[in-house]
Amino acid sequence: MSKTTLLEQKEIIVVTPHVRFVASDFFHGWQVGSNFEYLFLGVIEETDGQPVEIALYNLSEWLVDGPIVEELGGAPRVAISLATFGAIAATGRSFVALVRGASHQPWAVFYRQEGTHHVVGADSFDYRYWWYGGGRFASPHPTLRVL
């Protein structure tokens, strides 16, 4: 596993996004932040249904989005689809990822489980939200092409 200044790659997982991903169906019954609801609940994505390798990194310290994304090669390289985000969330792992919105603008989106509740939220990539040290950041595996 690789280590950078800010991130330590902890594991690589393989997830398979739904061929037809309907956000309002997938996230039904989840605790959804208002930004996420506005930006993503109306999204319907079509994918090829092929497995995707995702690298999960531990954050070495409290960080804002910019340095994380820069260290991994920039927003076009790091951002994932909402269908891929959903497939990662289905594994039950808490994480943050850069997710492309409907306008292809990246948003910092998180998933966590609180007891029996699934929680998702989104913040503008420019917002400078602080992600906690030791948390996980999910990104396409670095040896793969941009998805």
CORFEN-V699660 format. One record per backbone hydrogen bond with DSSP energy under -1.0 kcal/mol. NH is the residue of the N-H (numbers start at 0). CO is the residue of the C=O. E is the energy in kcal/mol with one decimal. If there is no record, write none. Layout:
nh:NH co:CO e:E
nh:NH co:CO e:E
//
This chain:
nh:3 co:6 e:-3.6
nh:7 co:57 e:-2.0
nh:8 co:1 e:-2.8
nh:9 co:55 e:-2.9
nh:10 co:55 e:-1.4
nh:12 co:53 e:-2.7
nh:14 co:51 e:-2.4
nh:20 co:44 e:-3.1
nh:22 co:42 e:-2.5
nh:25 co:21 e:-2.5
nh:26 co:22 e:-2.8
nh:29 co:26 e:-2.1
nh:30 co:117 e:-3.0
nh:32 co:119 e:-2.4
nh:36 co:32 e:-2.7
nh:37 co:33 e:-2.4
nh:38 co:34 e:-2.8
nh:39 co:35 e:-3.1
nh:42 co:39 e:-2.1
nh:44 co:20 e:-2.7
nh:46 co:18 e:-2.9
nh:51 co:14 e:-3.2
nh:53 co:12 e:-3.1
nh:54 co:138 e:-3.1
nh:55 co:10 e:-2.9
nh:56 co:136 e:-2.8
nh:57 co:7 e:-2.9
nh:58 co:134 e:-2.7
nh:59 co:5 e:-2.9
nh:62 co:130 e:-2.3
nh:68 co:64 e:-2.5
nh:69 co:65 e:-2.8
nh:70 co:66 e:-2.1
nh:71 co:67 e:-1.3
nh:72 co:69 e:-1.3
nh:73 co:68 e:-2.7
nh:77 co:73 e:-1.8
nh:78 co:74 e:-2.6
nh:79 co:97 e:-2.7
nh:84 co:80 e:-2.2
nh:85 co:81 e:-2.7
nh:86 co:82 e:-1.8
nh:87 co:83 e:-2.2
nh:88 co:84 e:-2.7
nh:89 co:85 e:-2.0
nh:90 co:87 e:-1.8
nh:91 co:88 e:-2.1
nh:94 co:110 e:-2.0
nh:95 co:135 e:-1.8
nh:96 co:108 e:-2.6
nh:98 co:106 e:-3.0
nh:99 co:79 e:-2.4
nh:100 co:104 e:-2.7
nh:103 co:100 e:-2.1
nh:106 co:98 e:-2.3
nh:107 co:122 e:-2.3
nh:108 co:96 e:-3.0
nh:109 co:120 e:-2.4
nh:110 co:94 e:-2.6
nh:111 co:118 e:-2.1
nh:113 co:116 e:-2.8
nh:116 co:113 e:-2.2
nh:118 co:111 e:-2.9
nh:119 co:30 e:-2.3
nh:120 co:109 e:-1.5
nh:122 co:107 e:-2.4
nh:126 co:123 e:-1.7
nh:130 co:62 e:-3.8
nh:133 co:58 e:-3.0
nh:134 co:131 e:-1.9
nh:136 co:56 e:-2.4
nh:137 co:95 e:-2.8
nh:138 co:54 e:-2.0
nh:140 co:52 e:-2.1
nh:143 co:140 e:-2.3
//
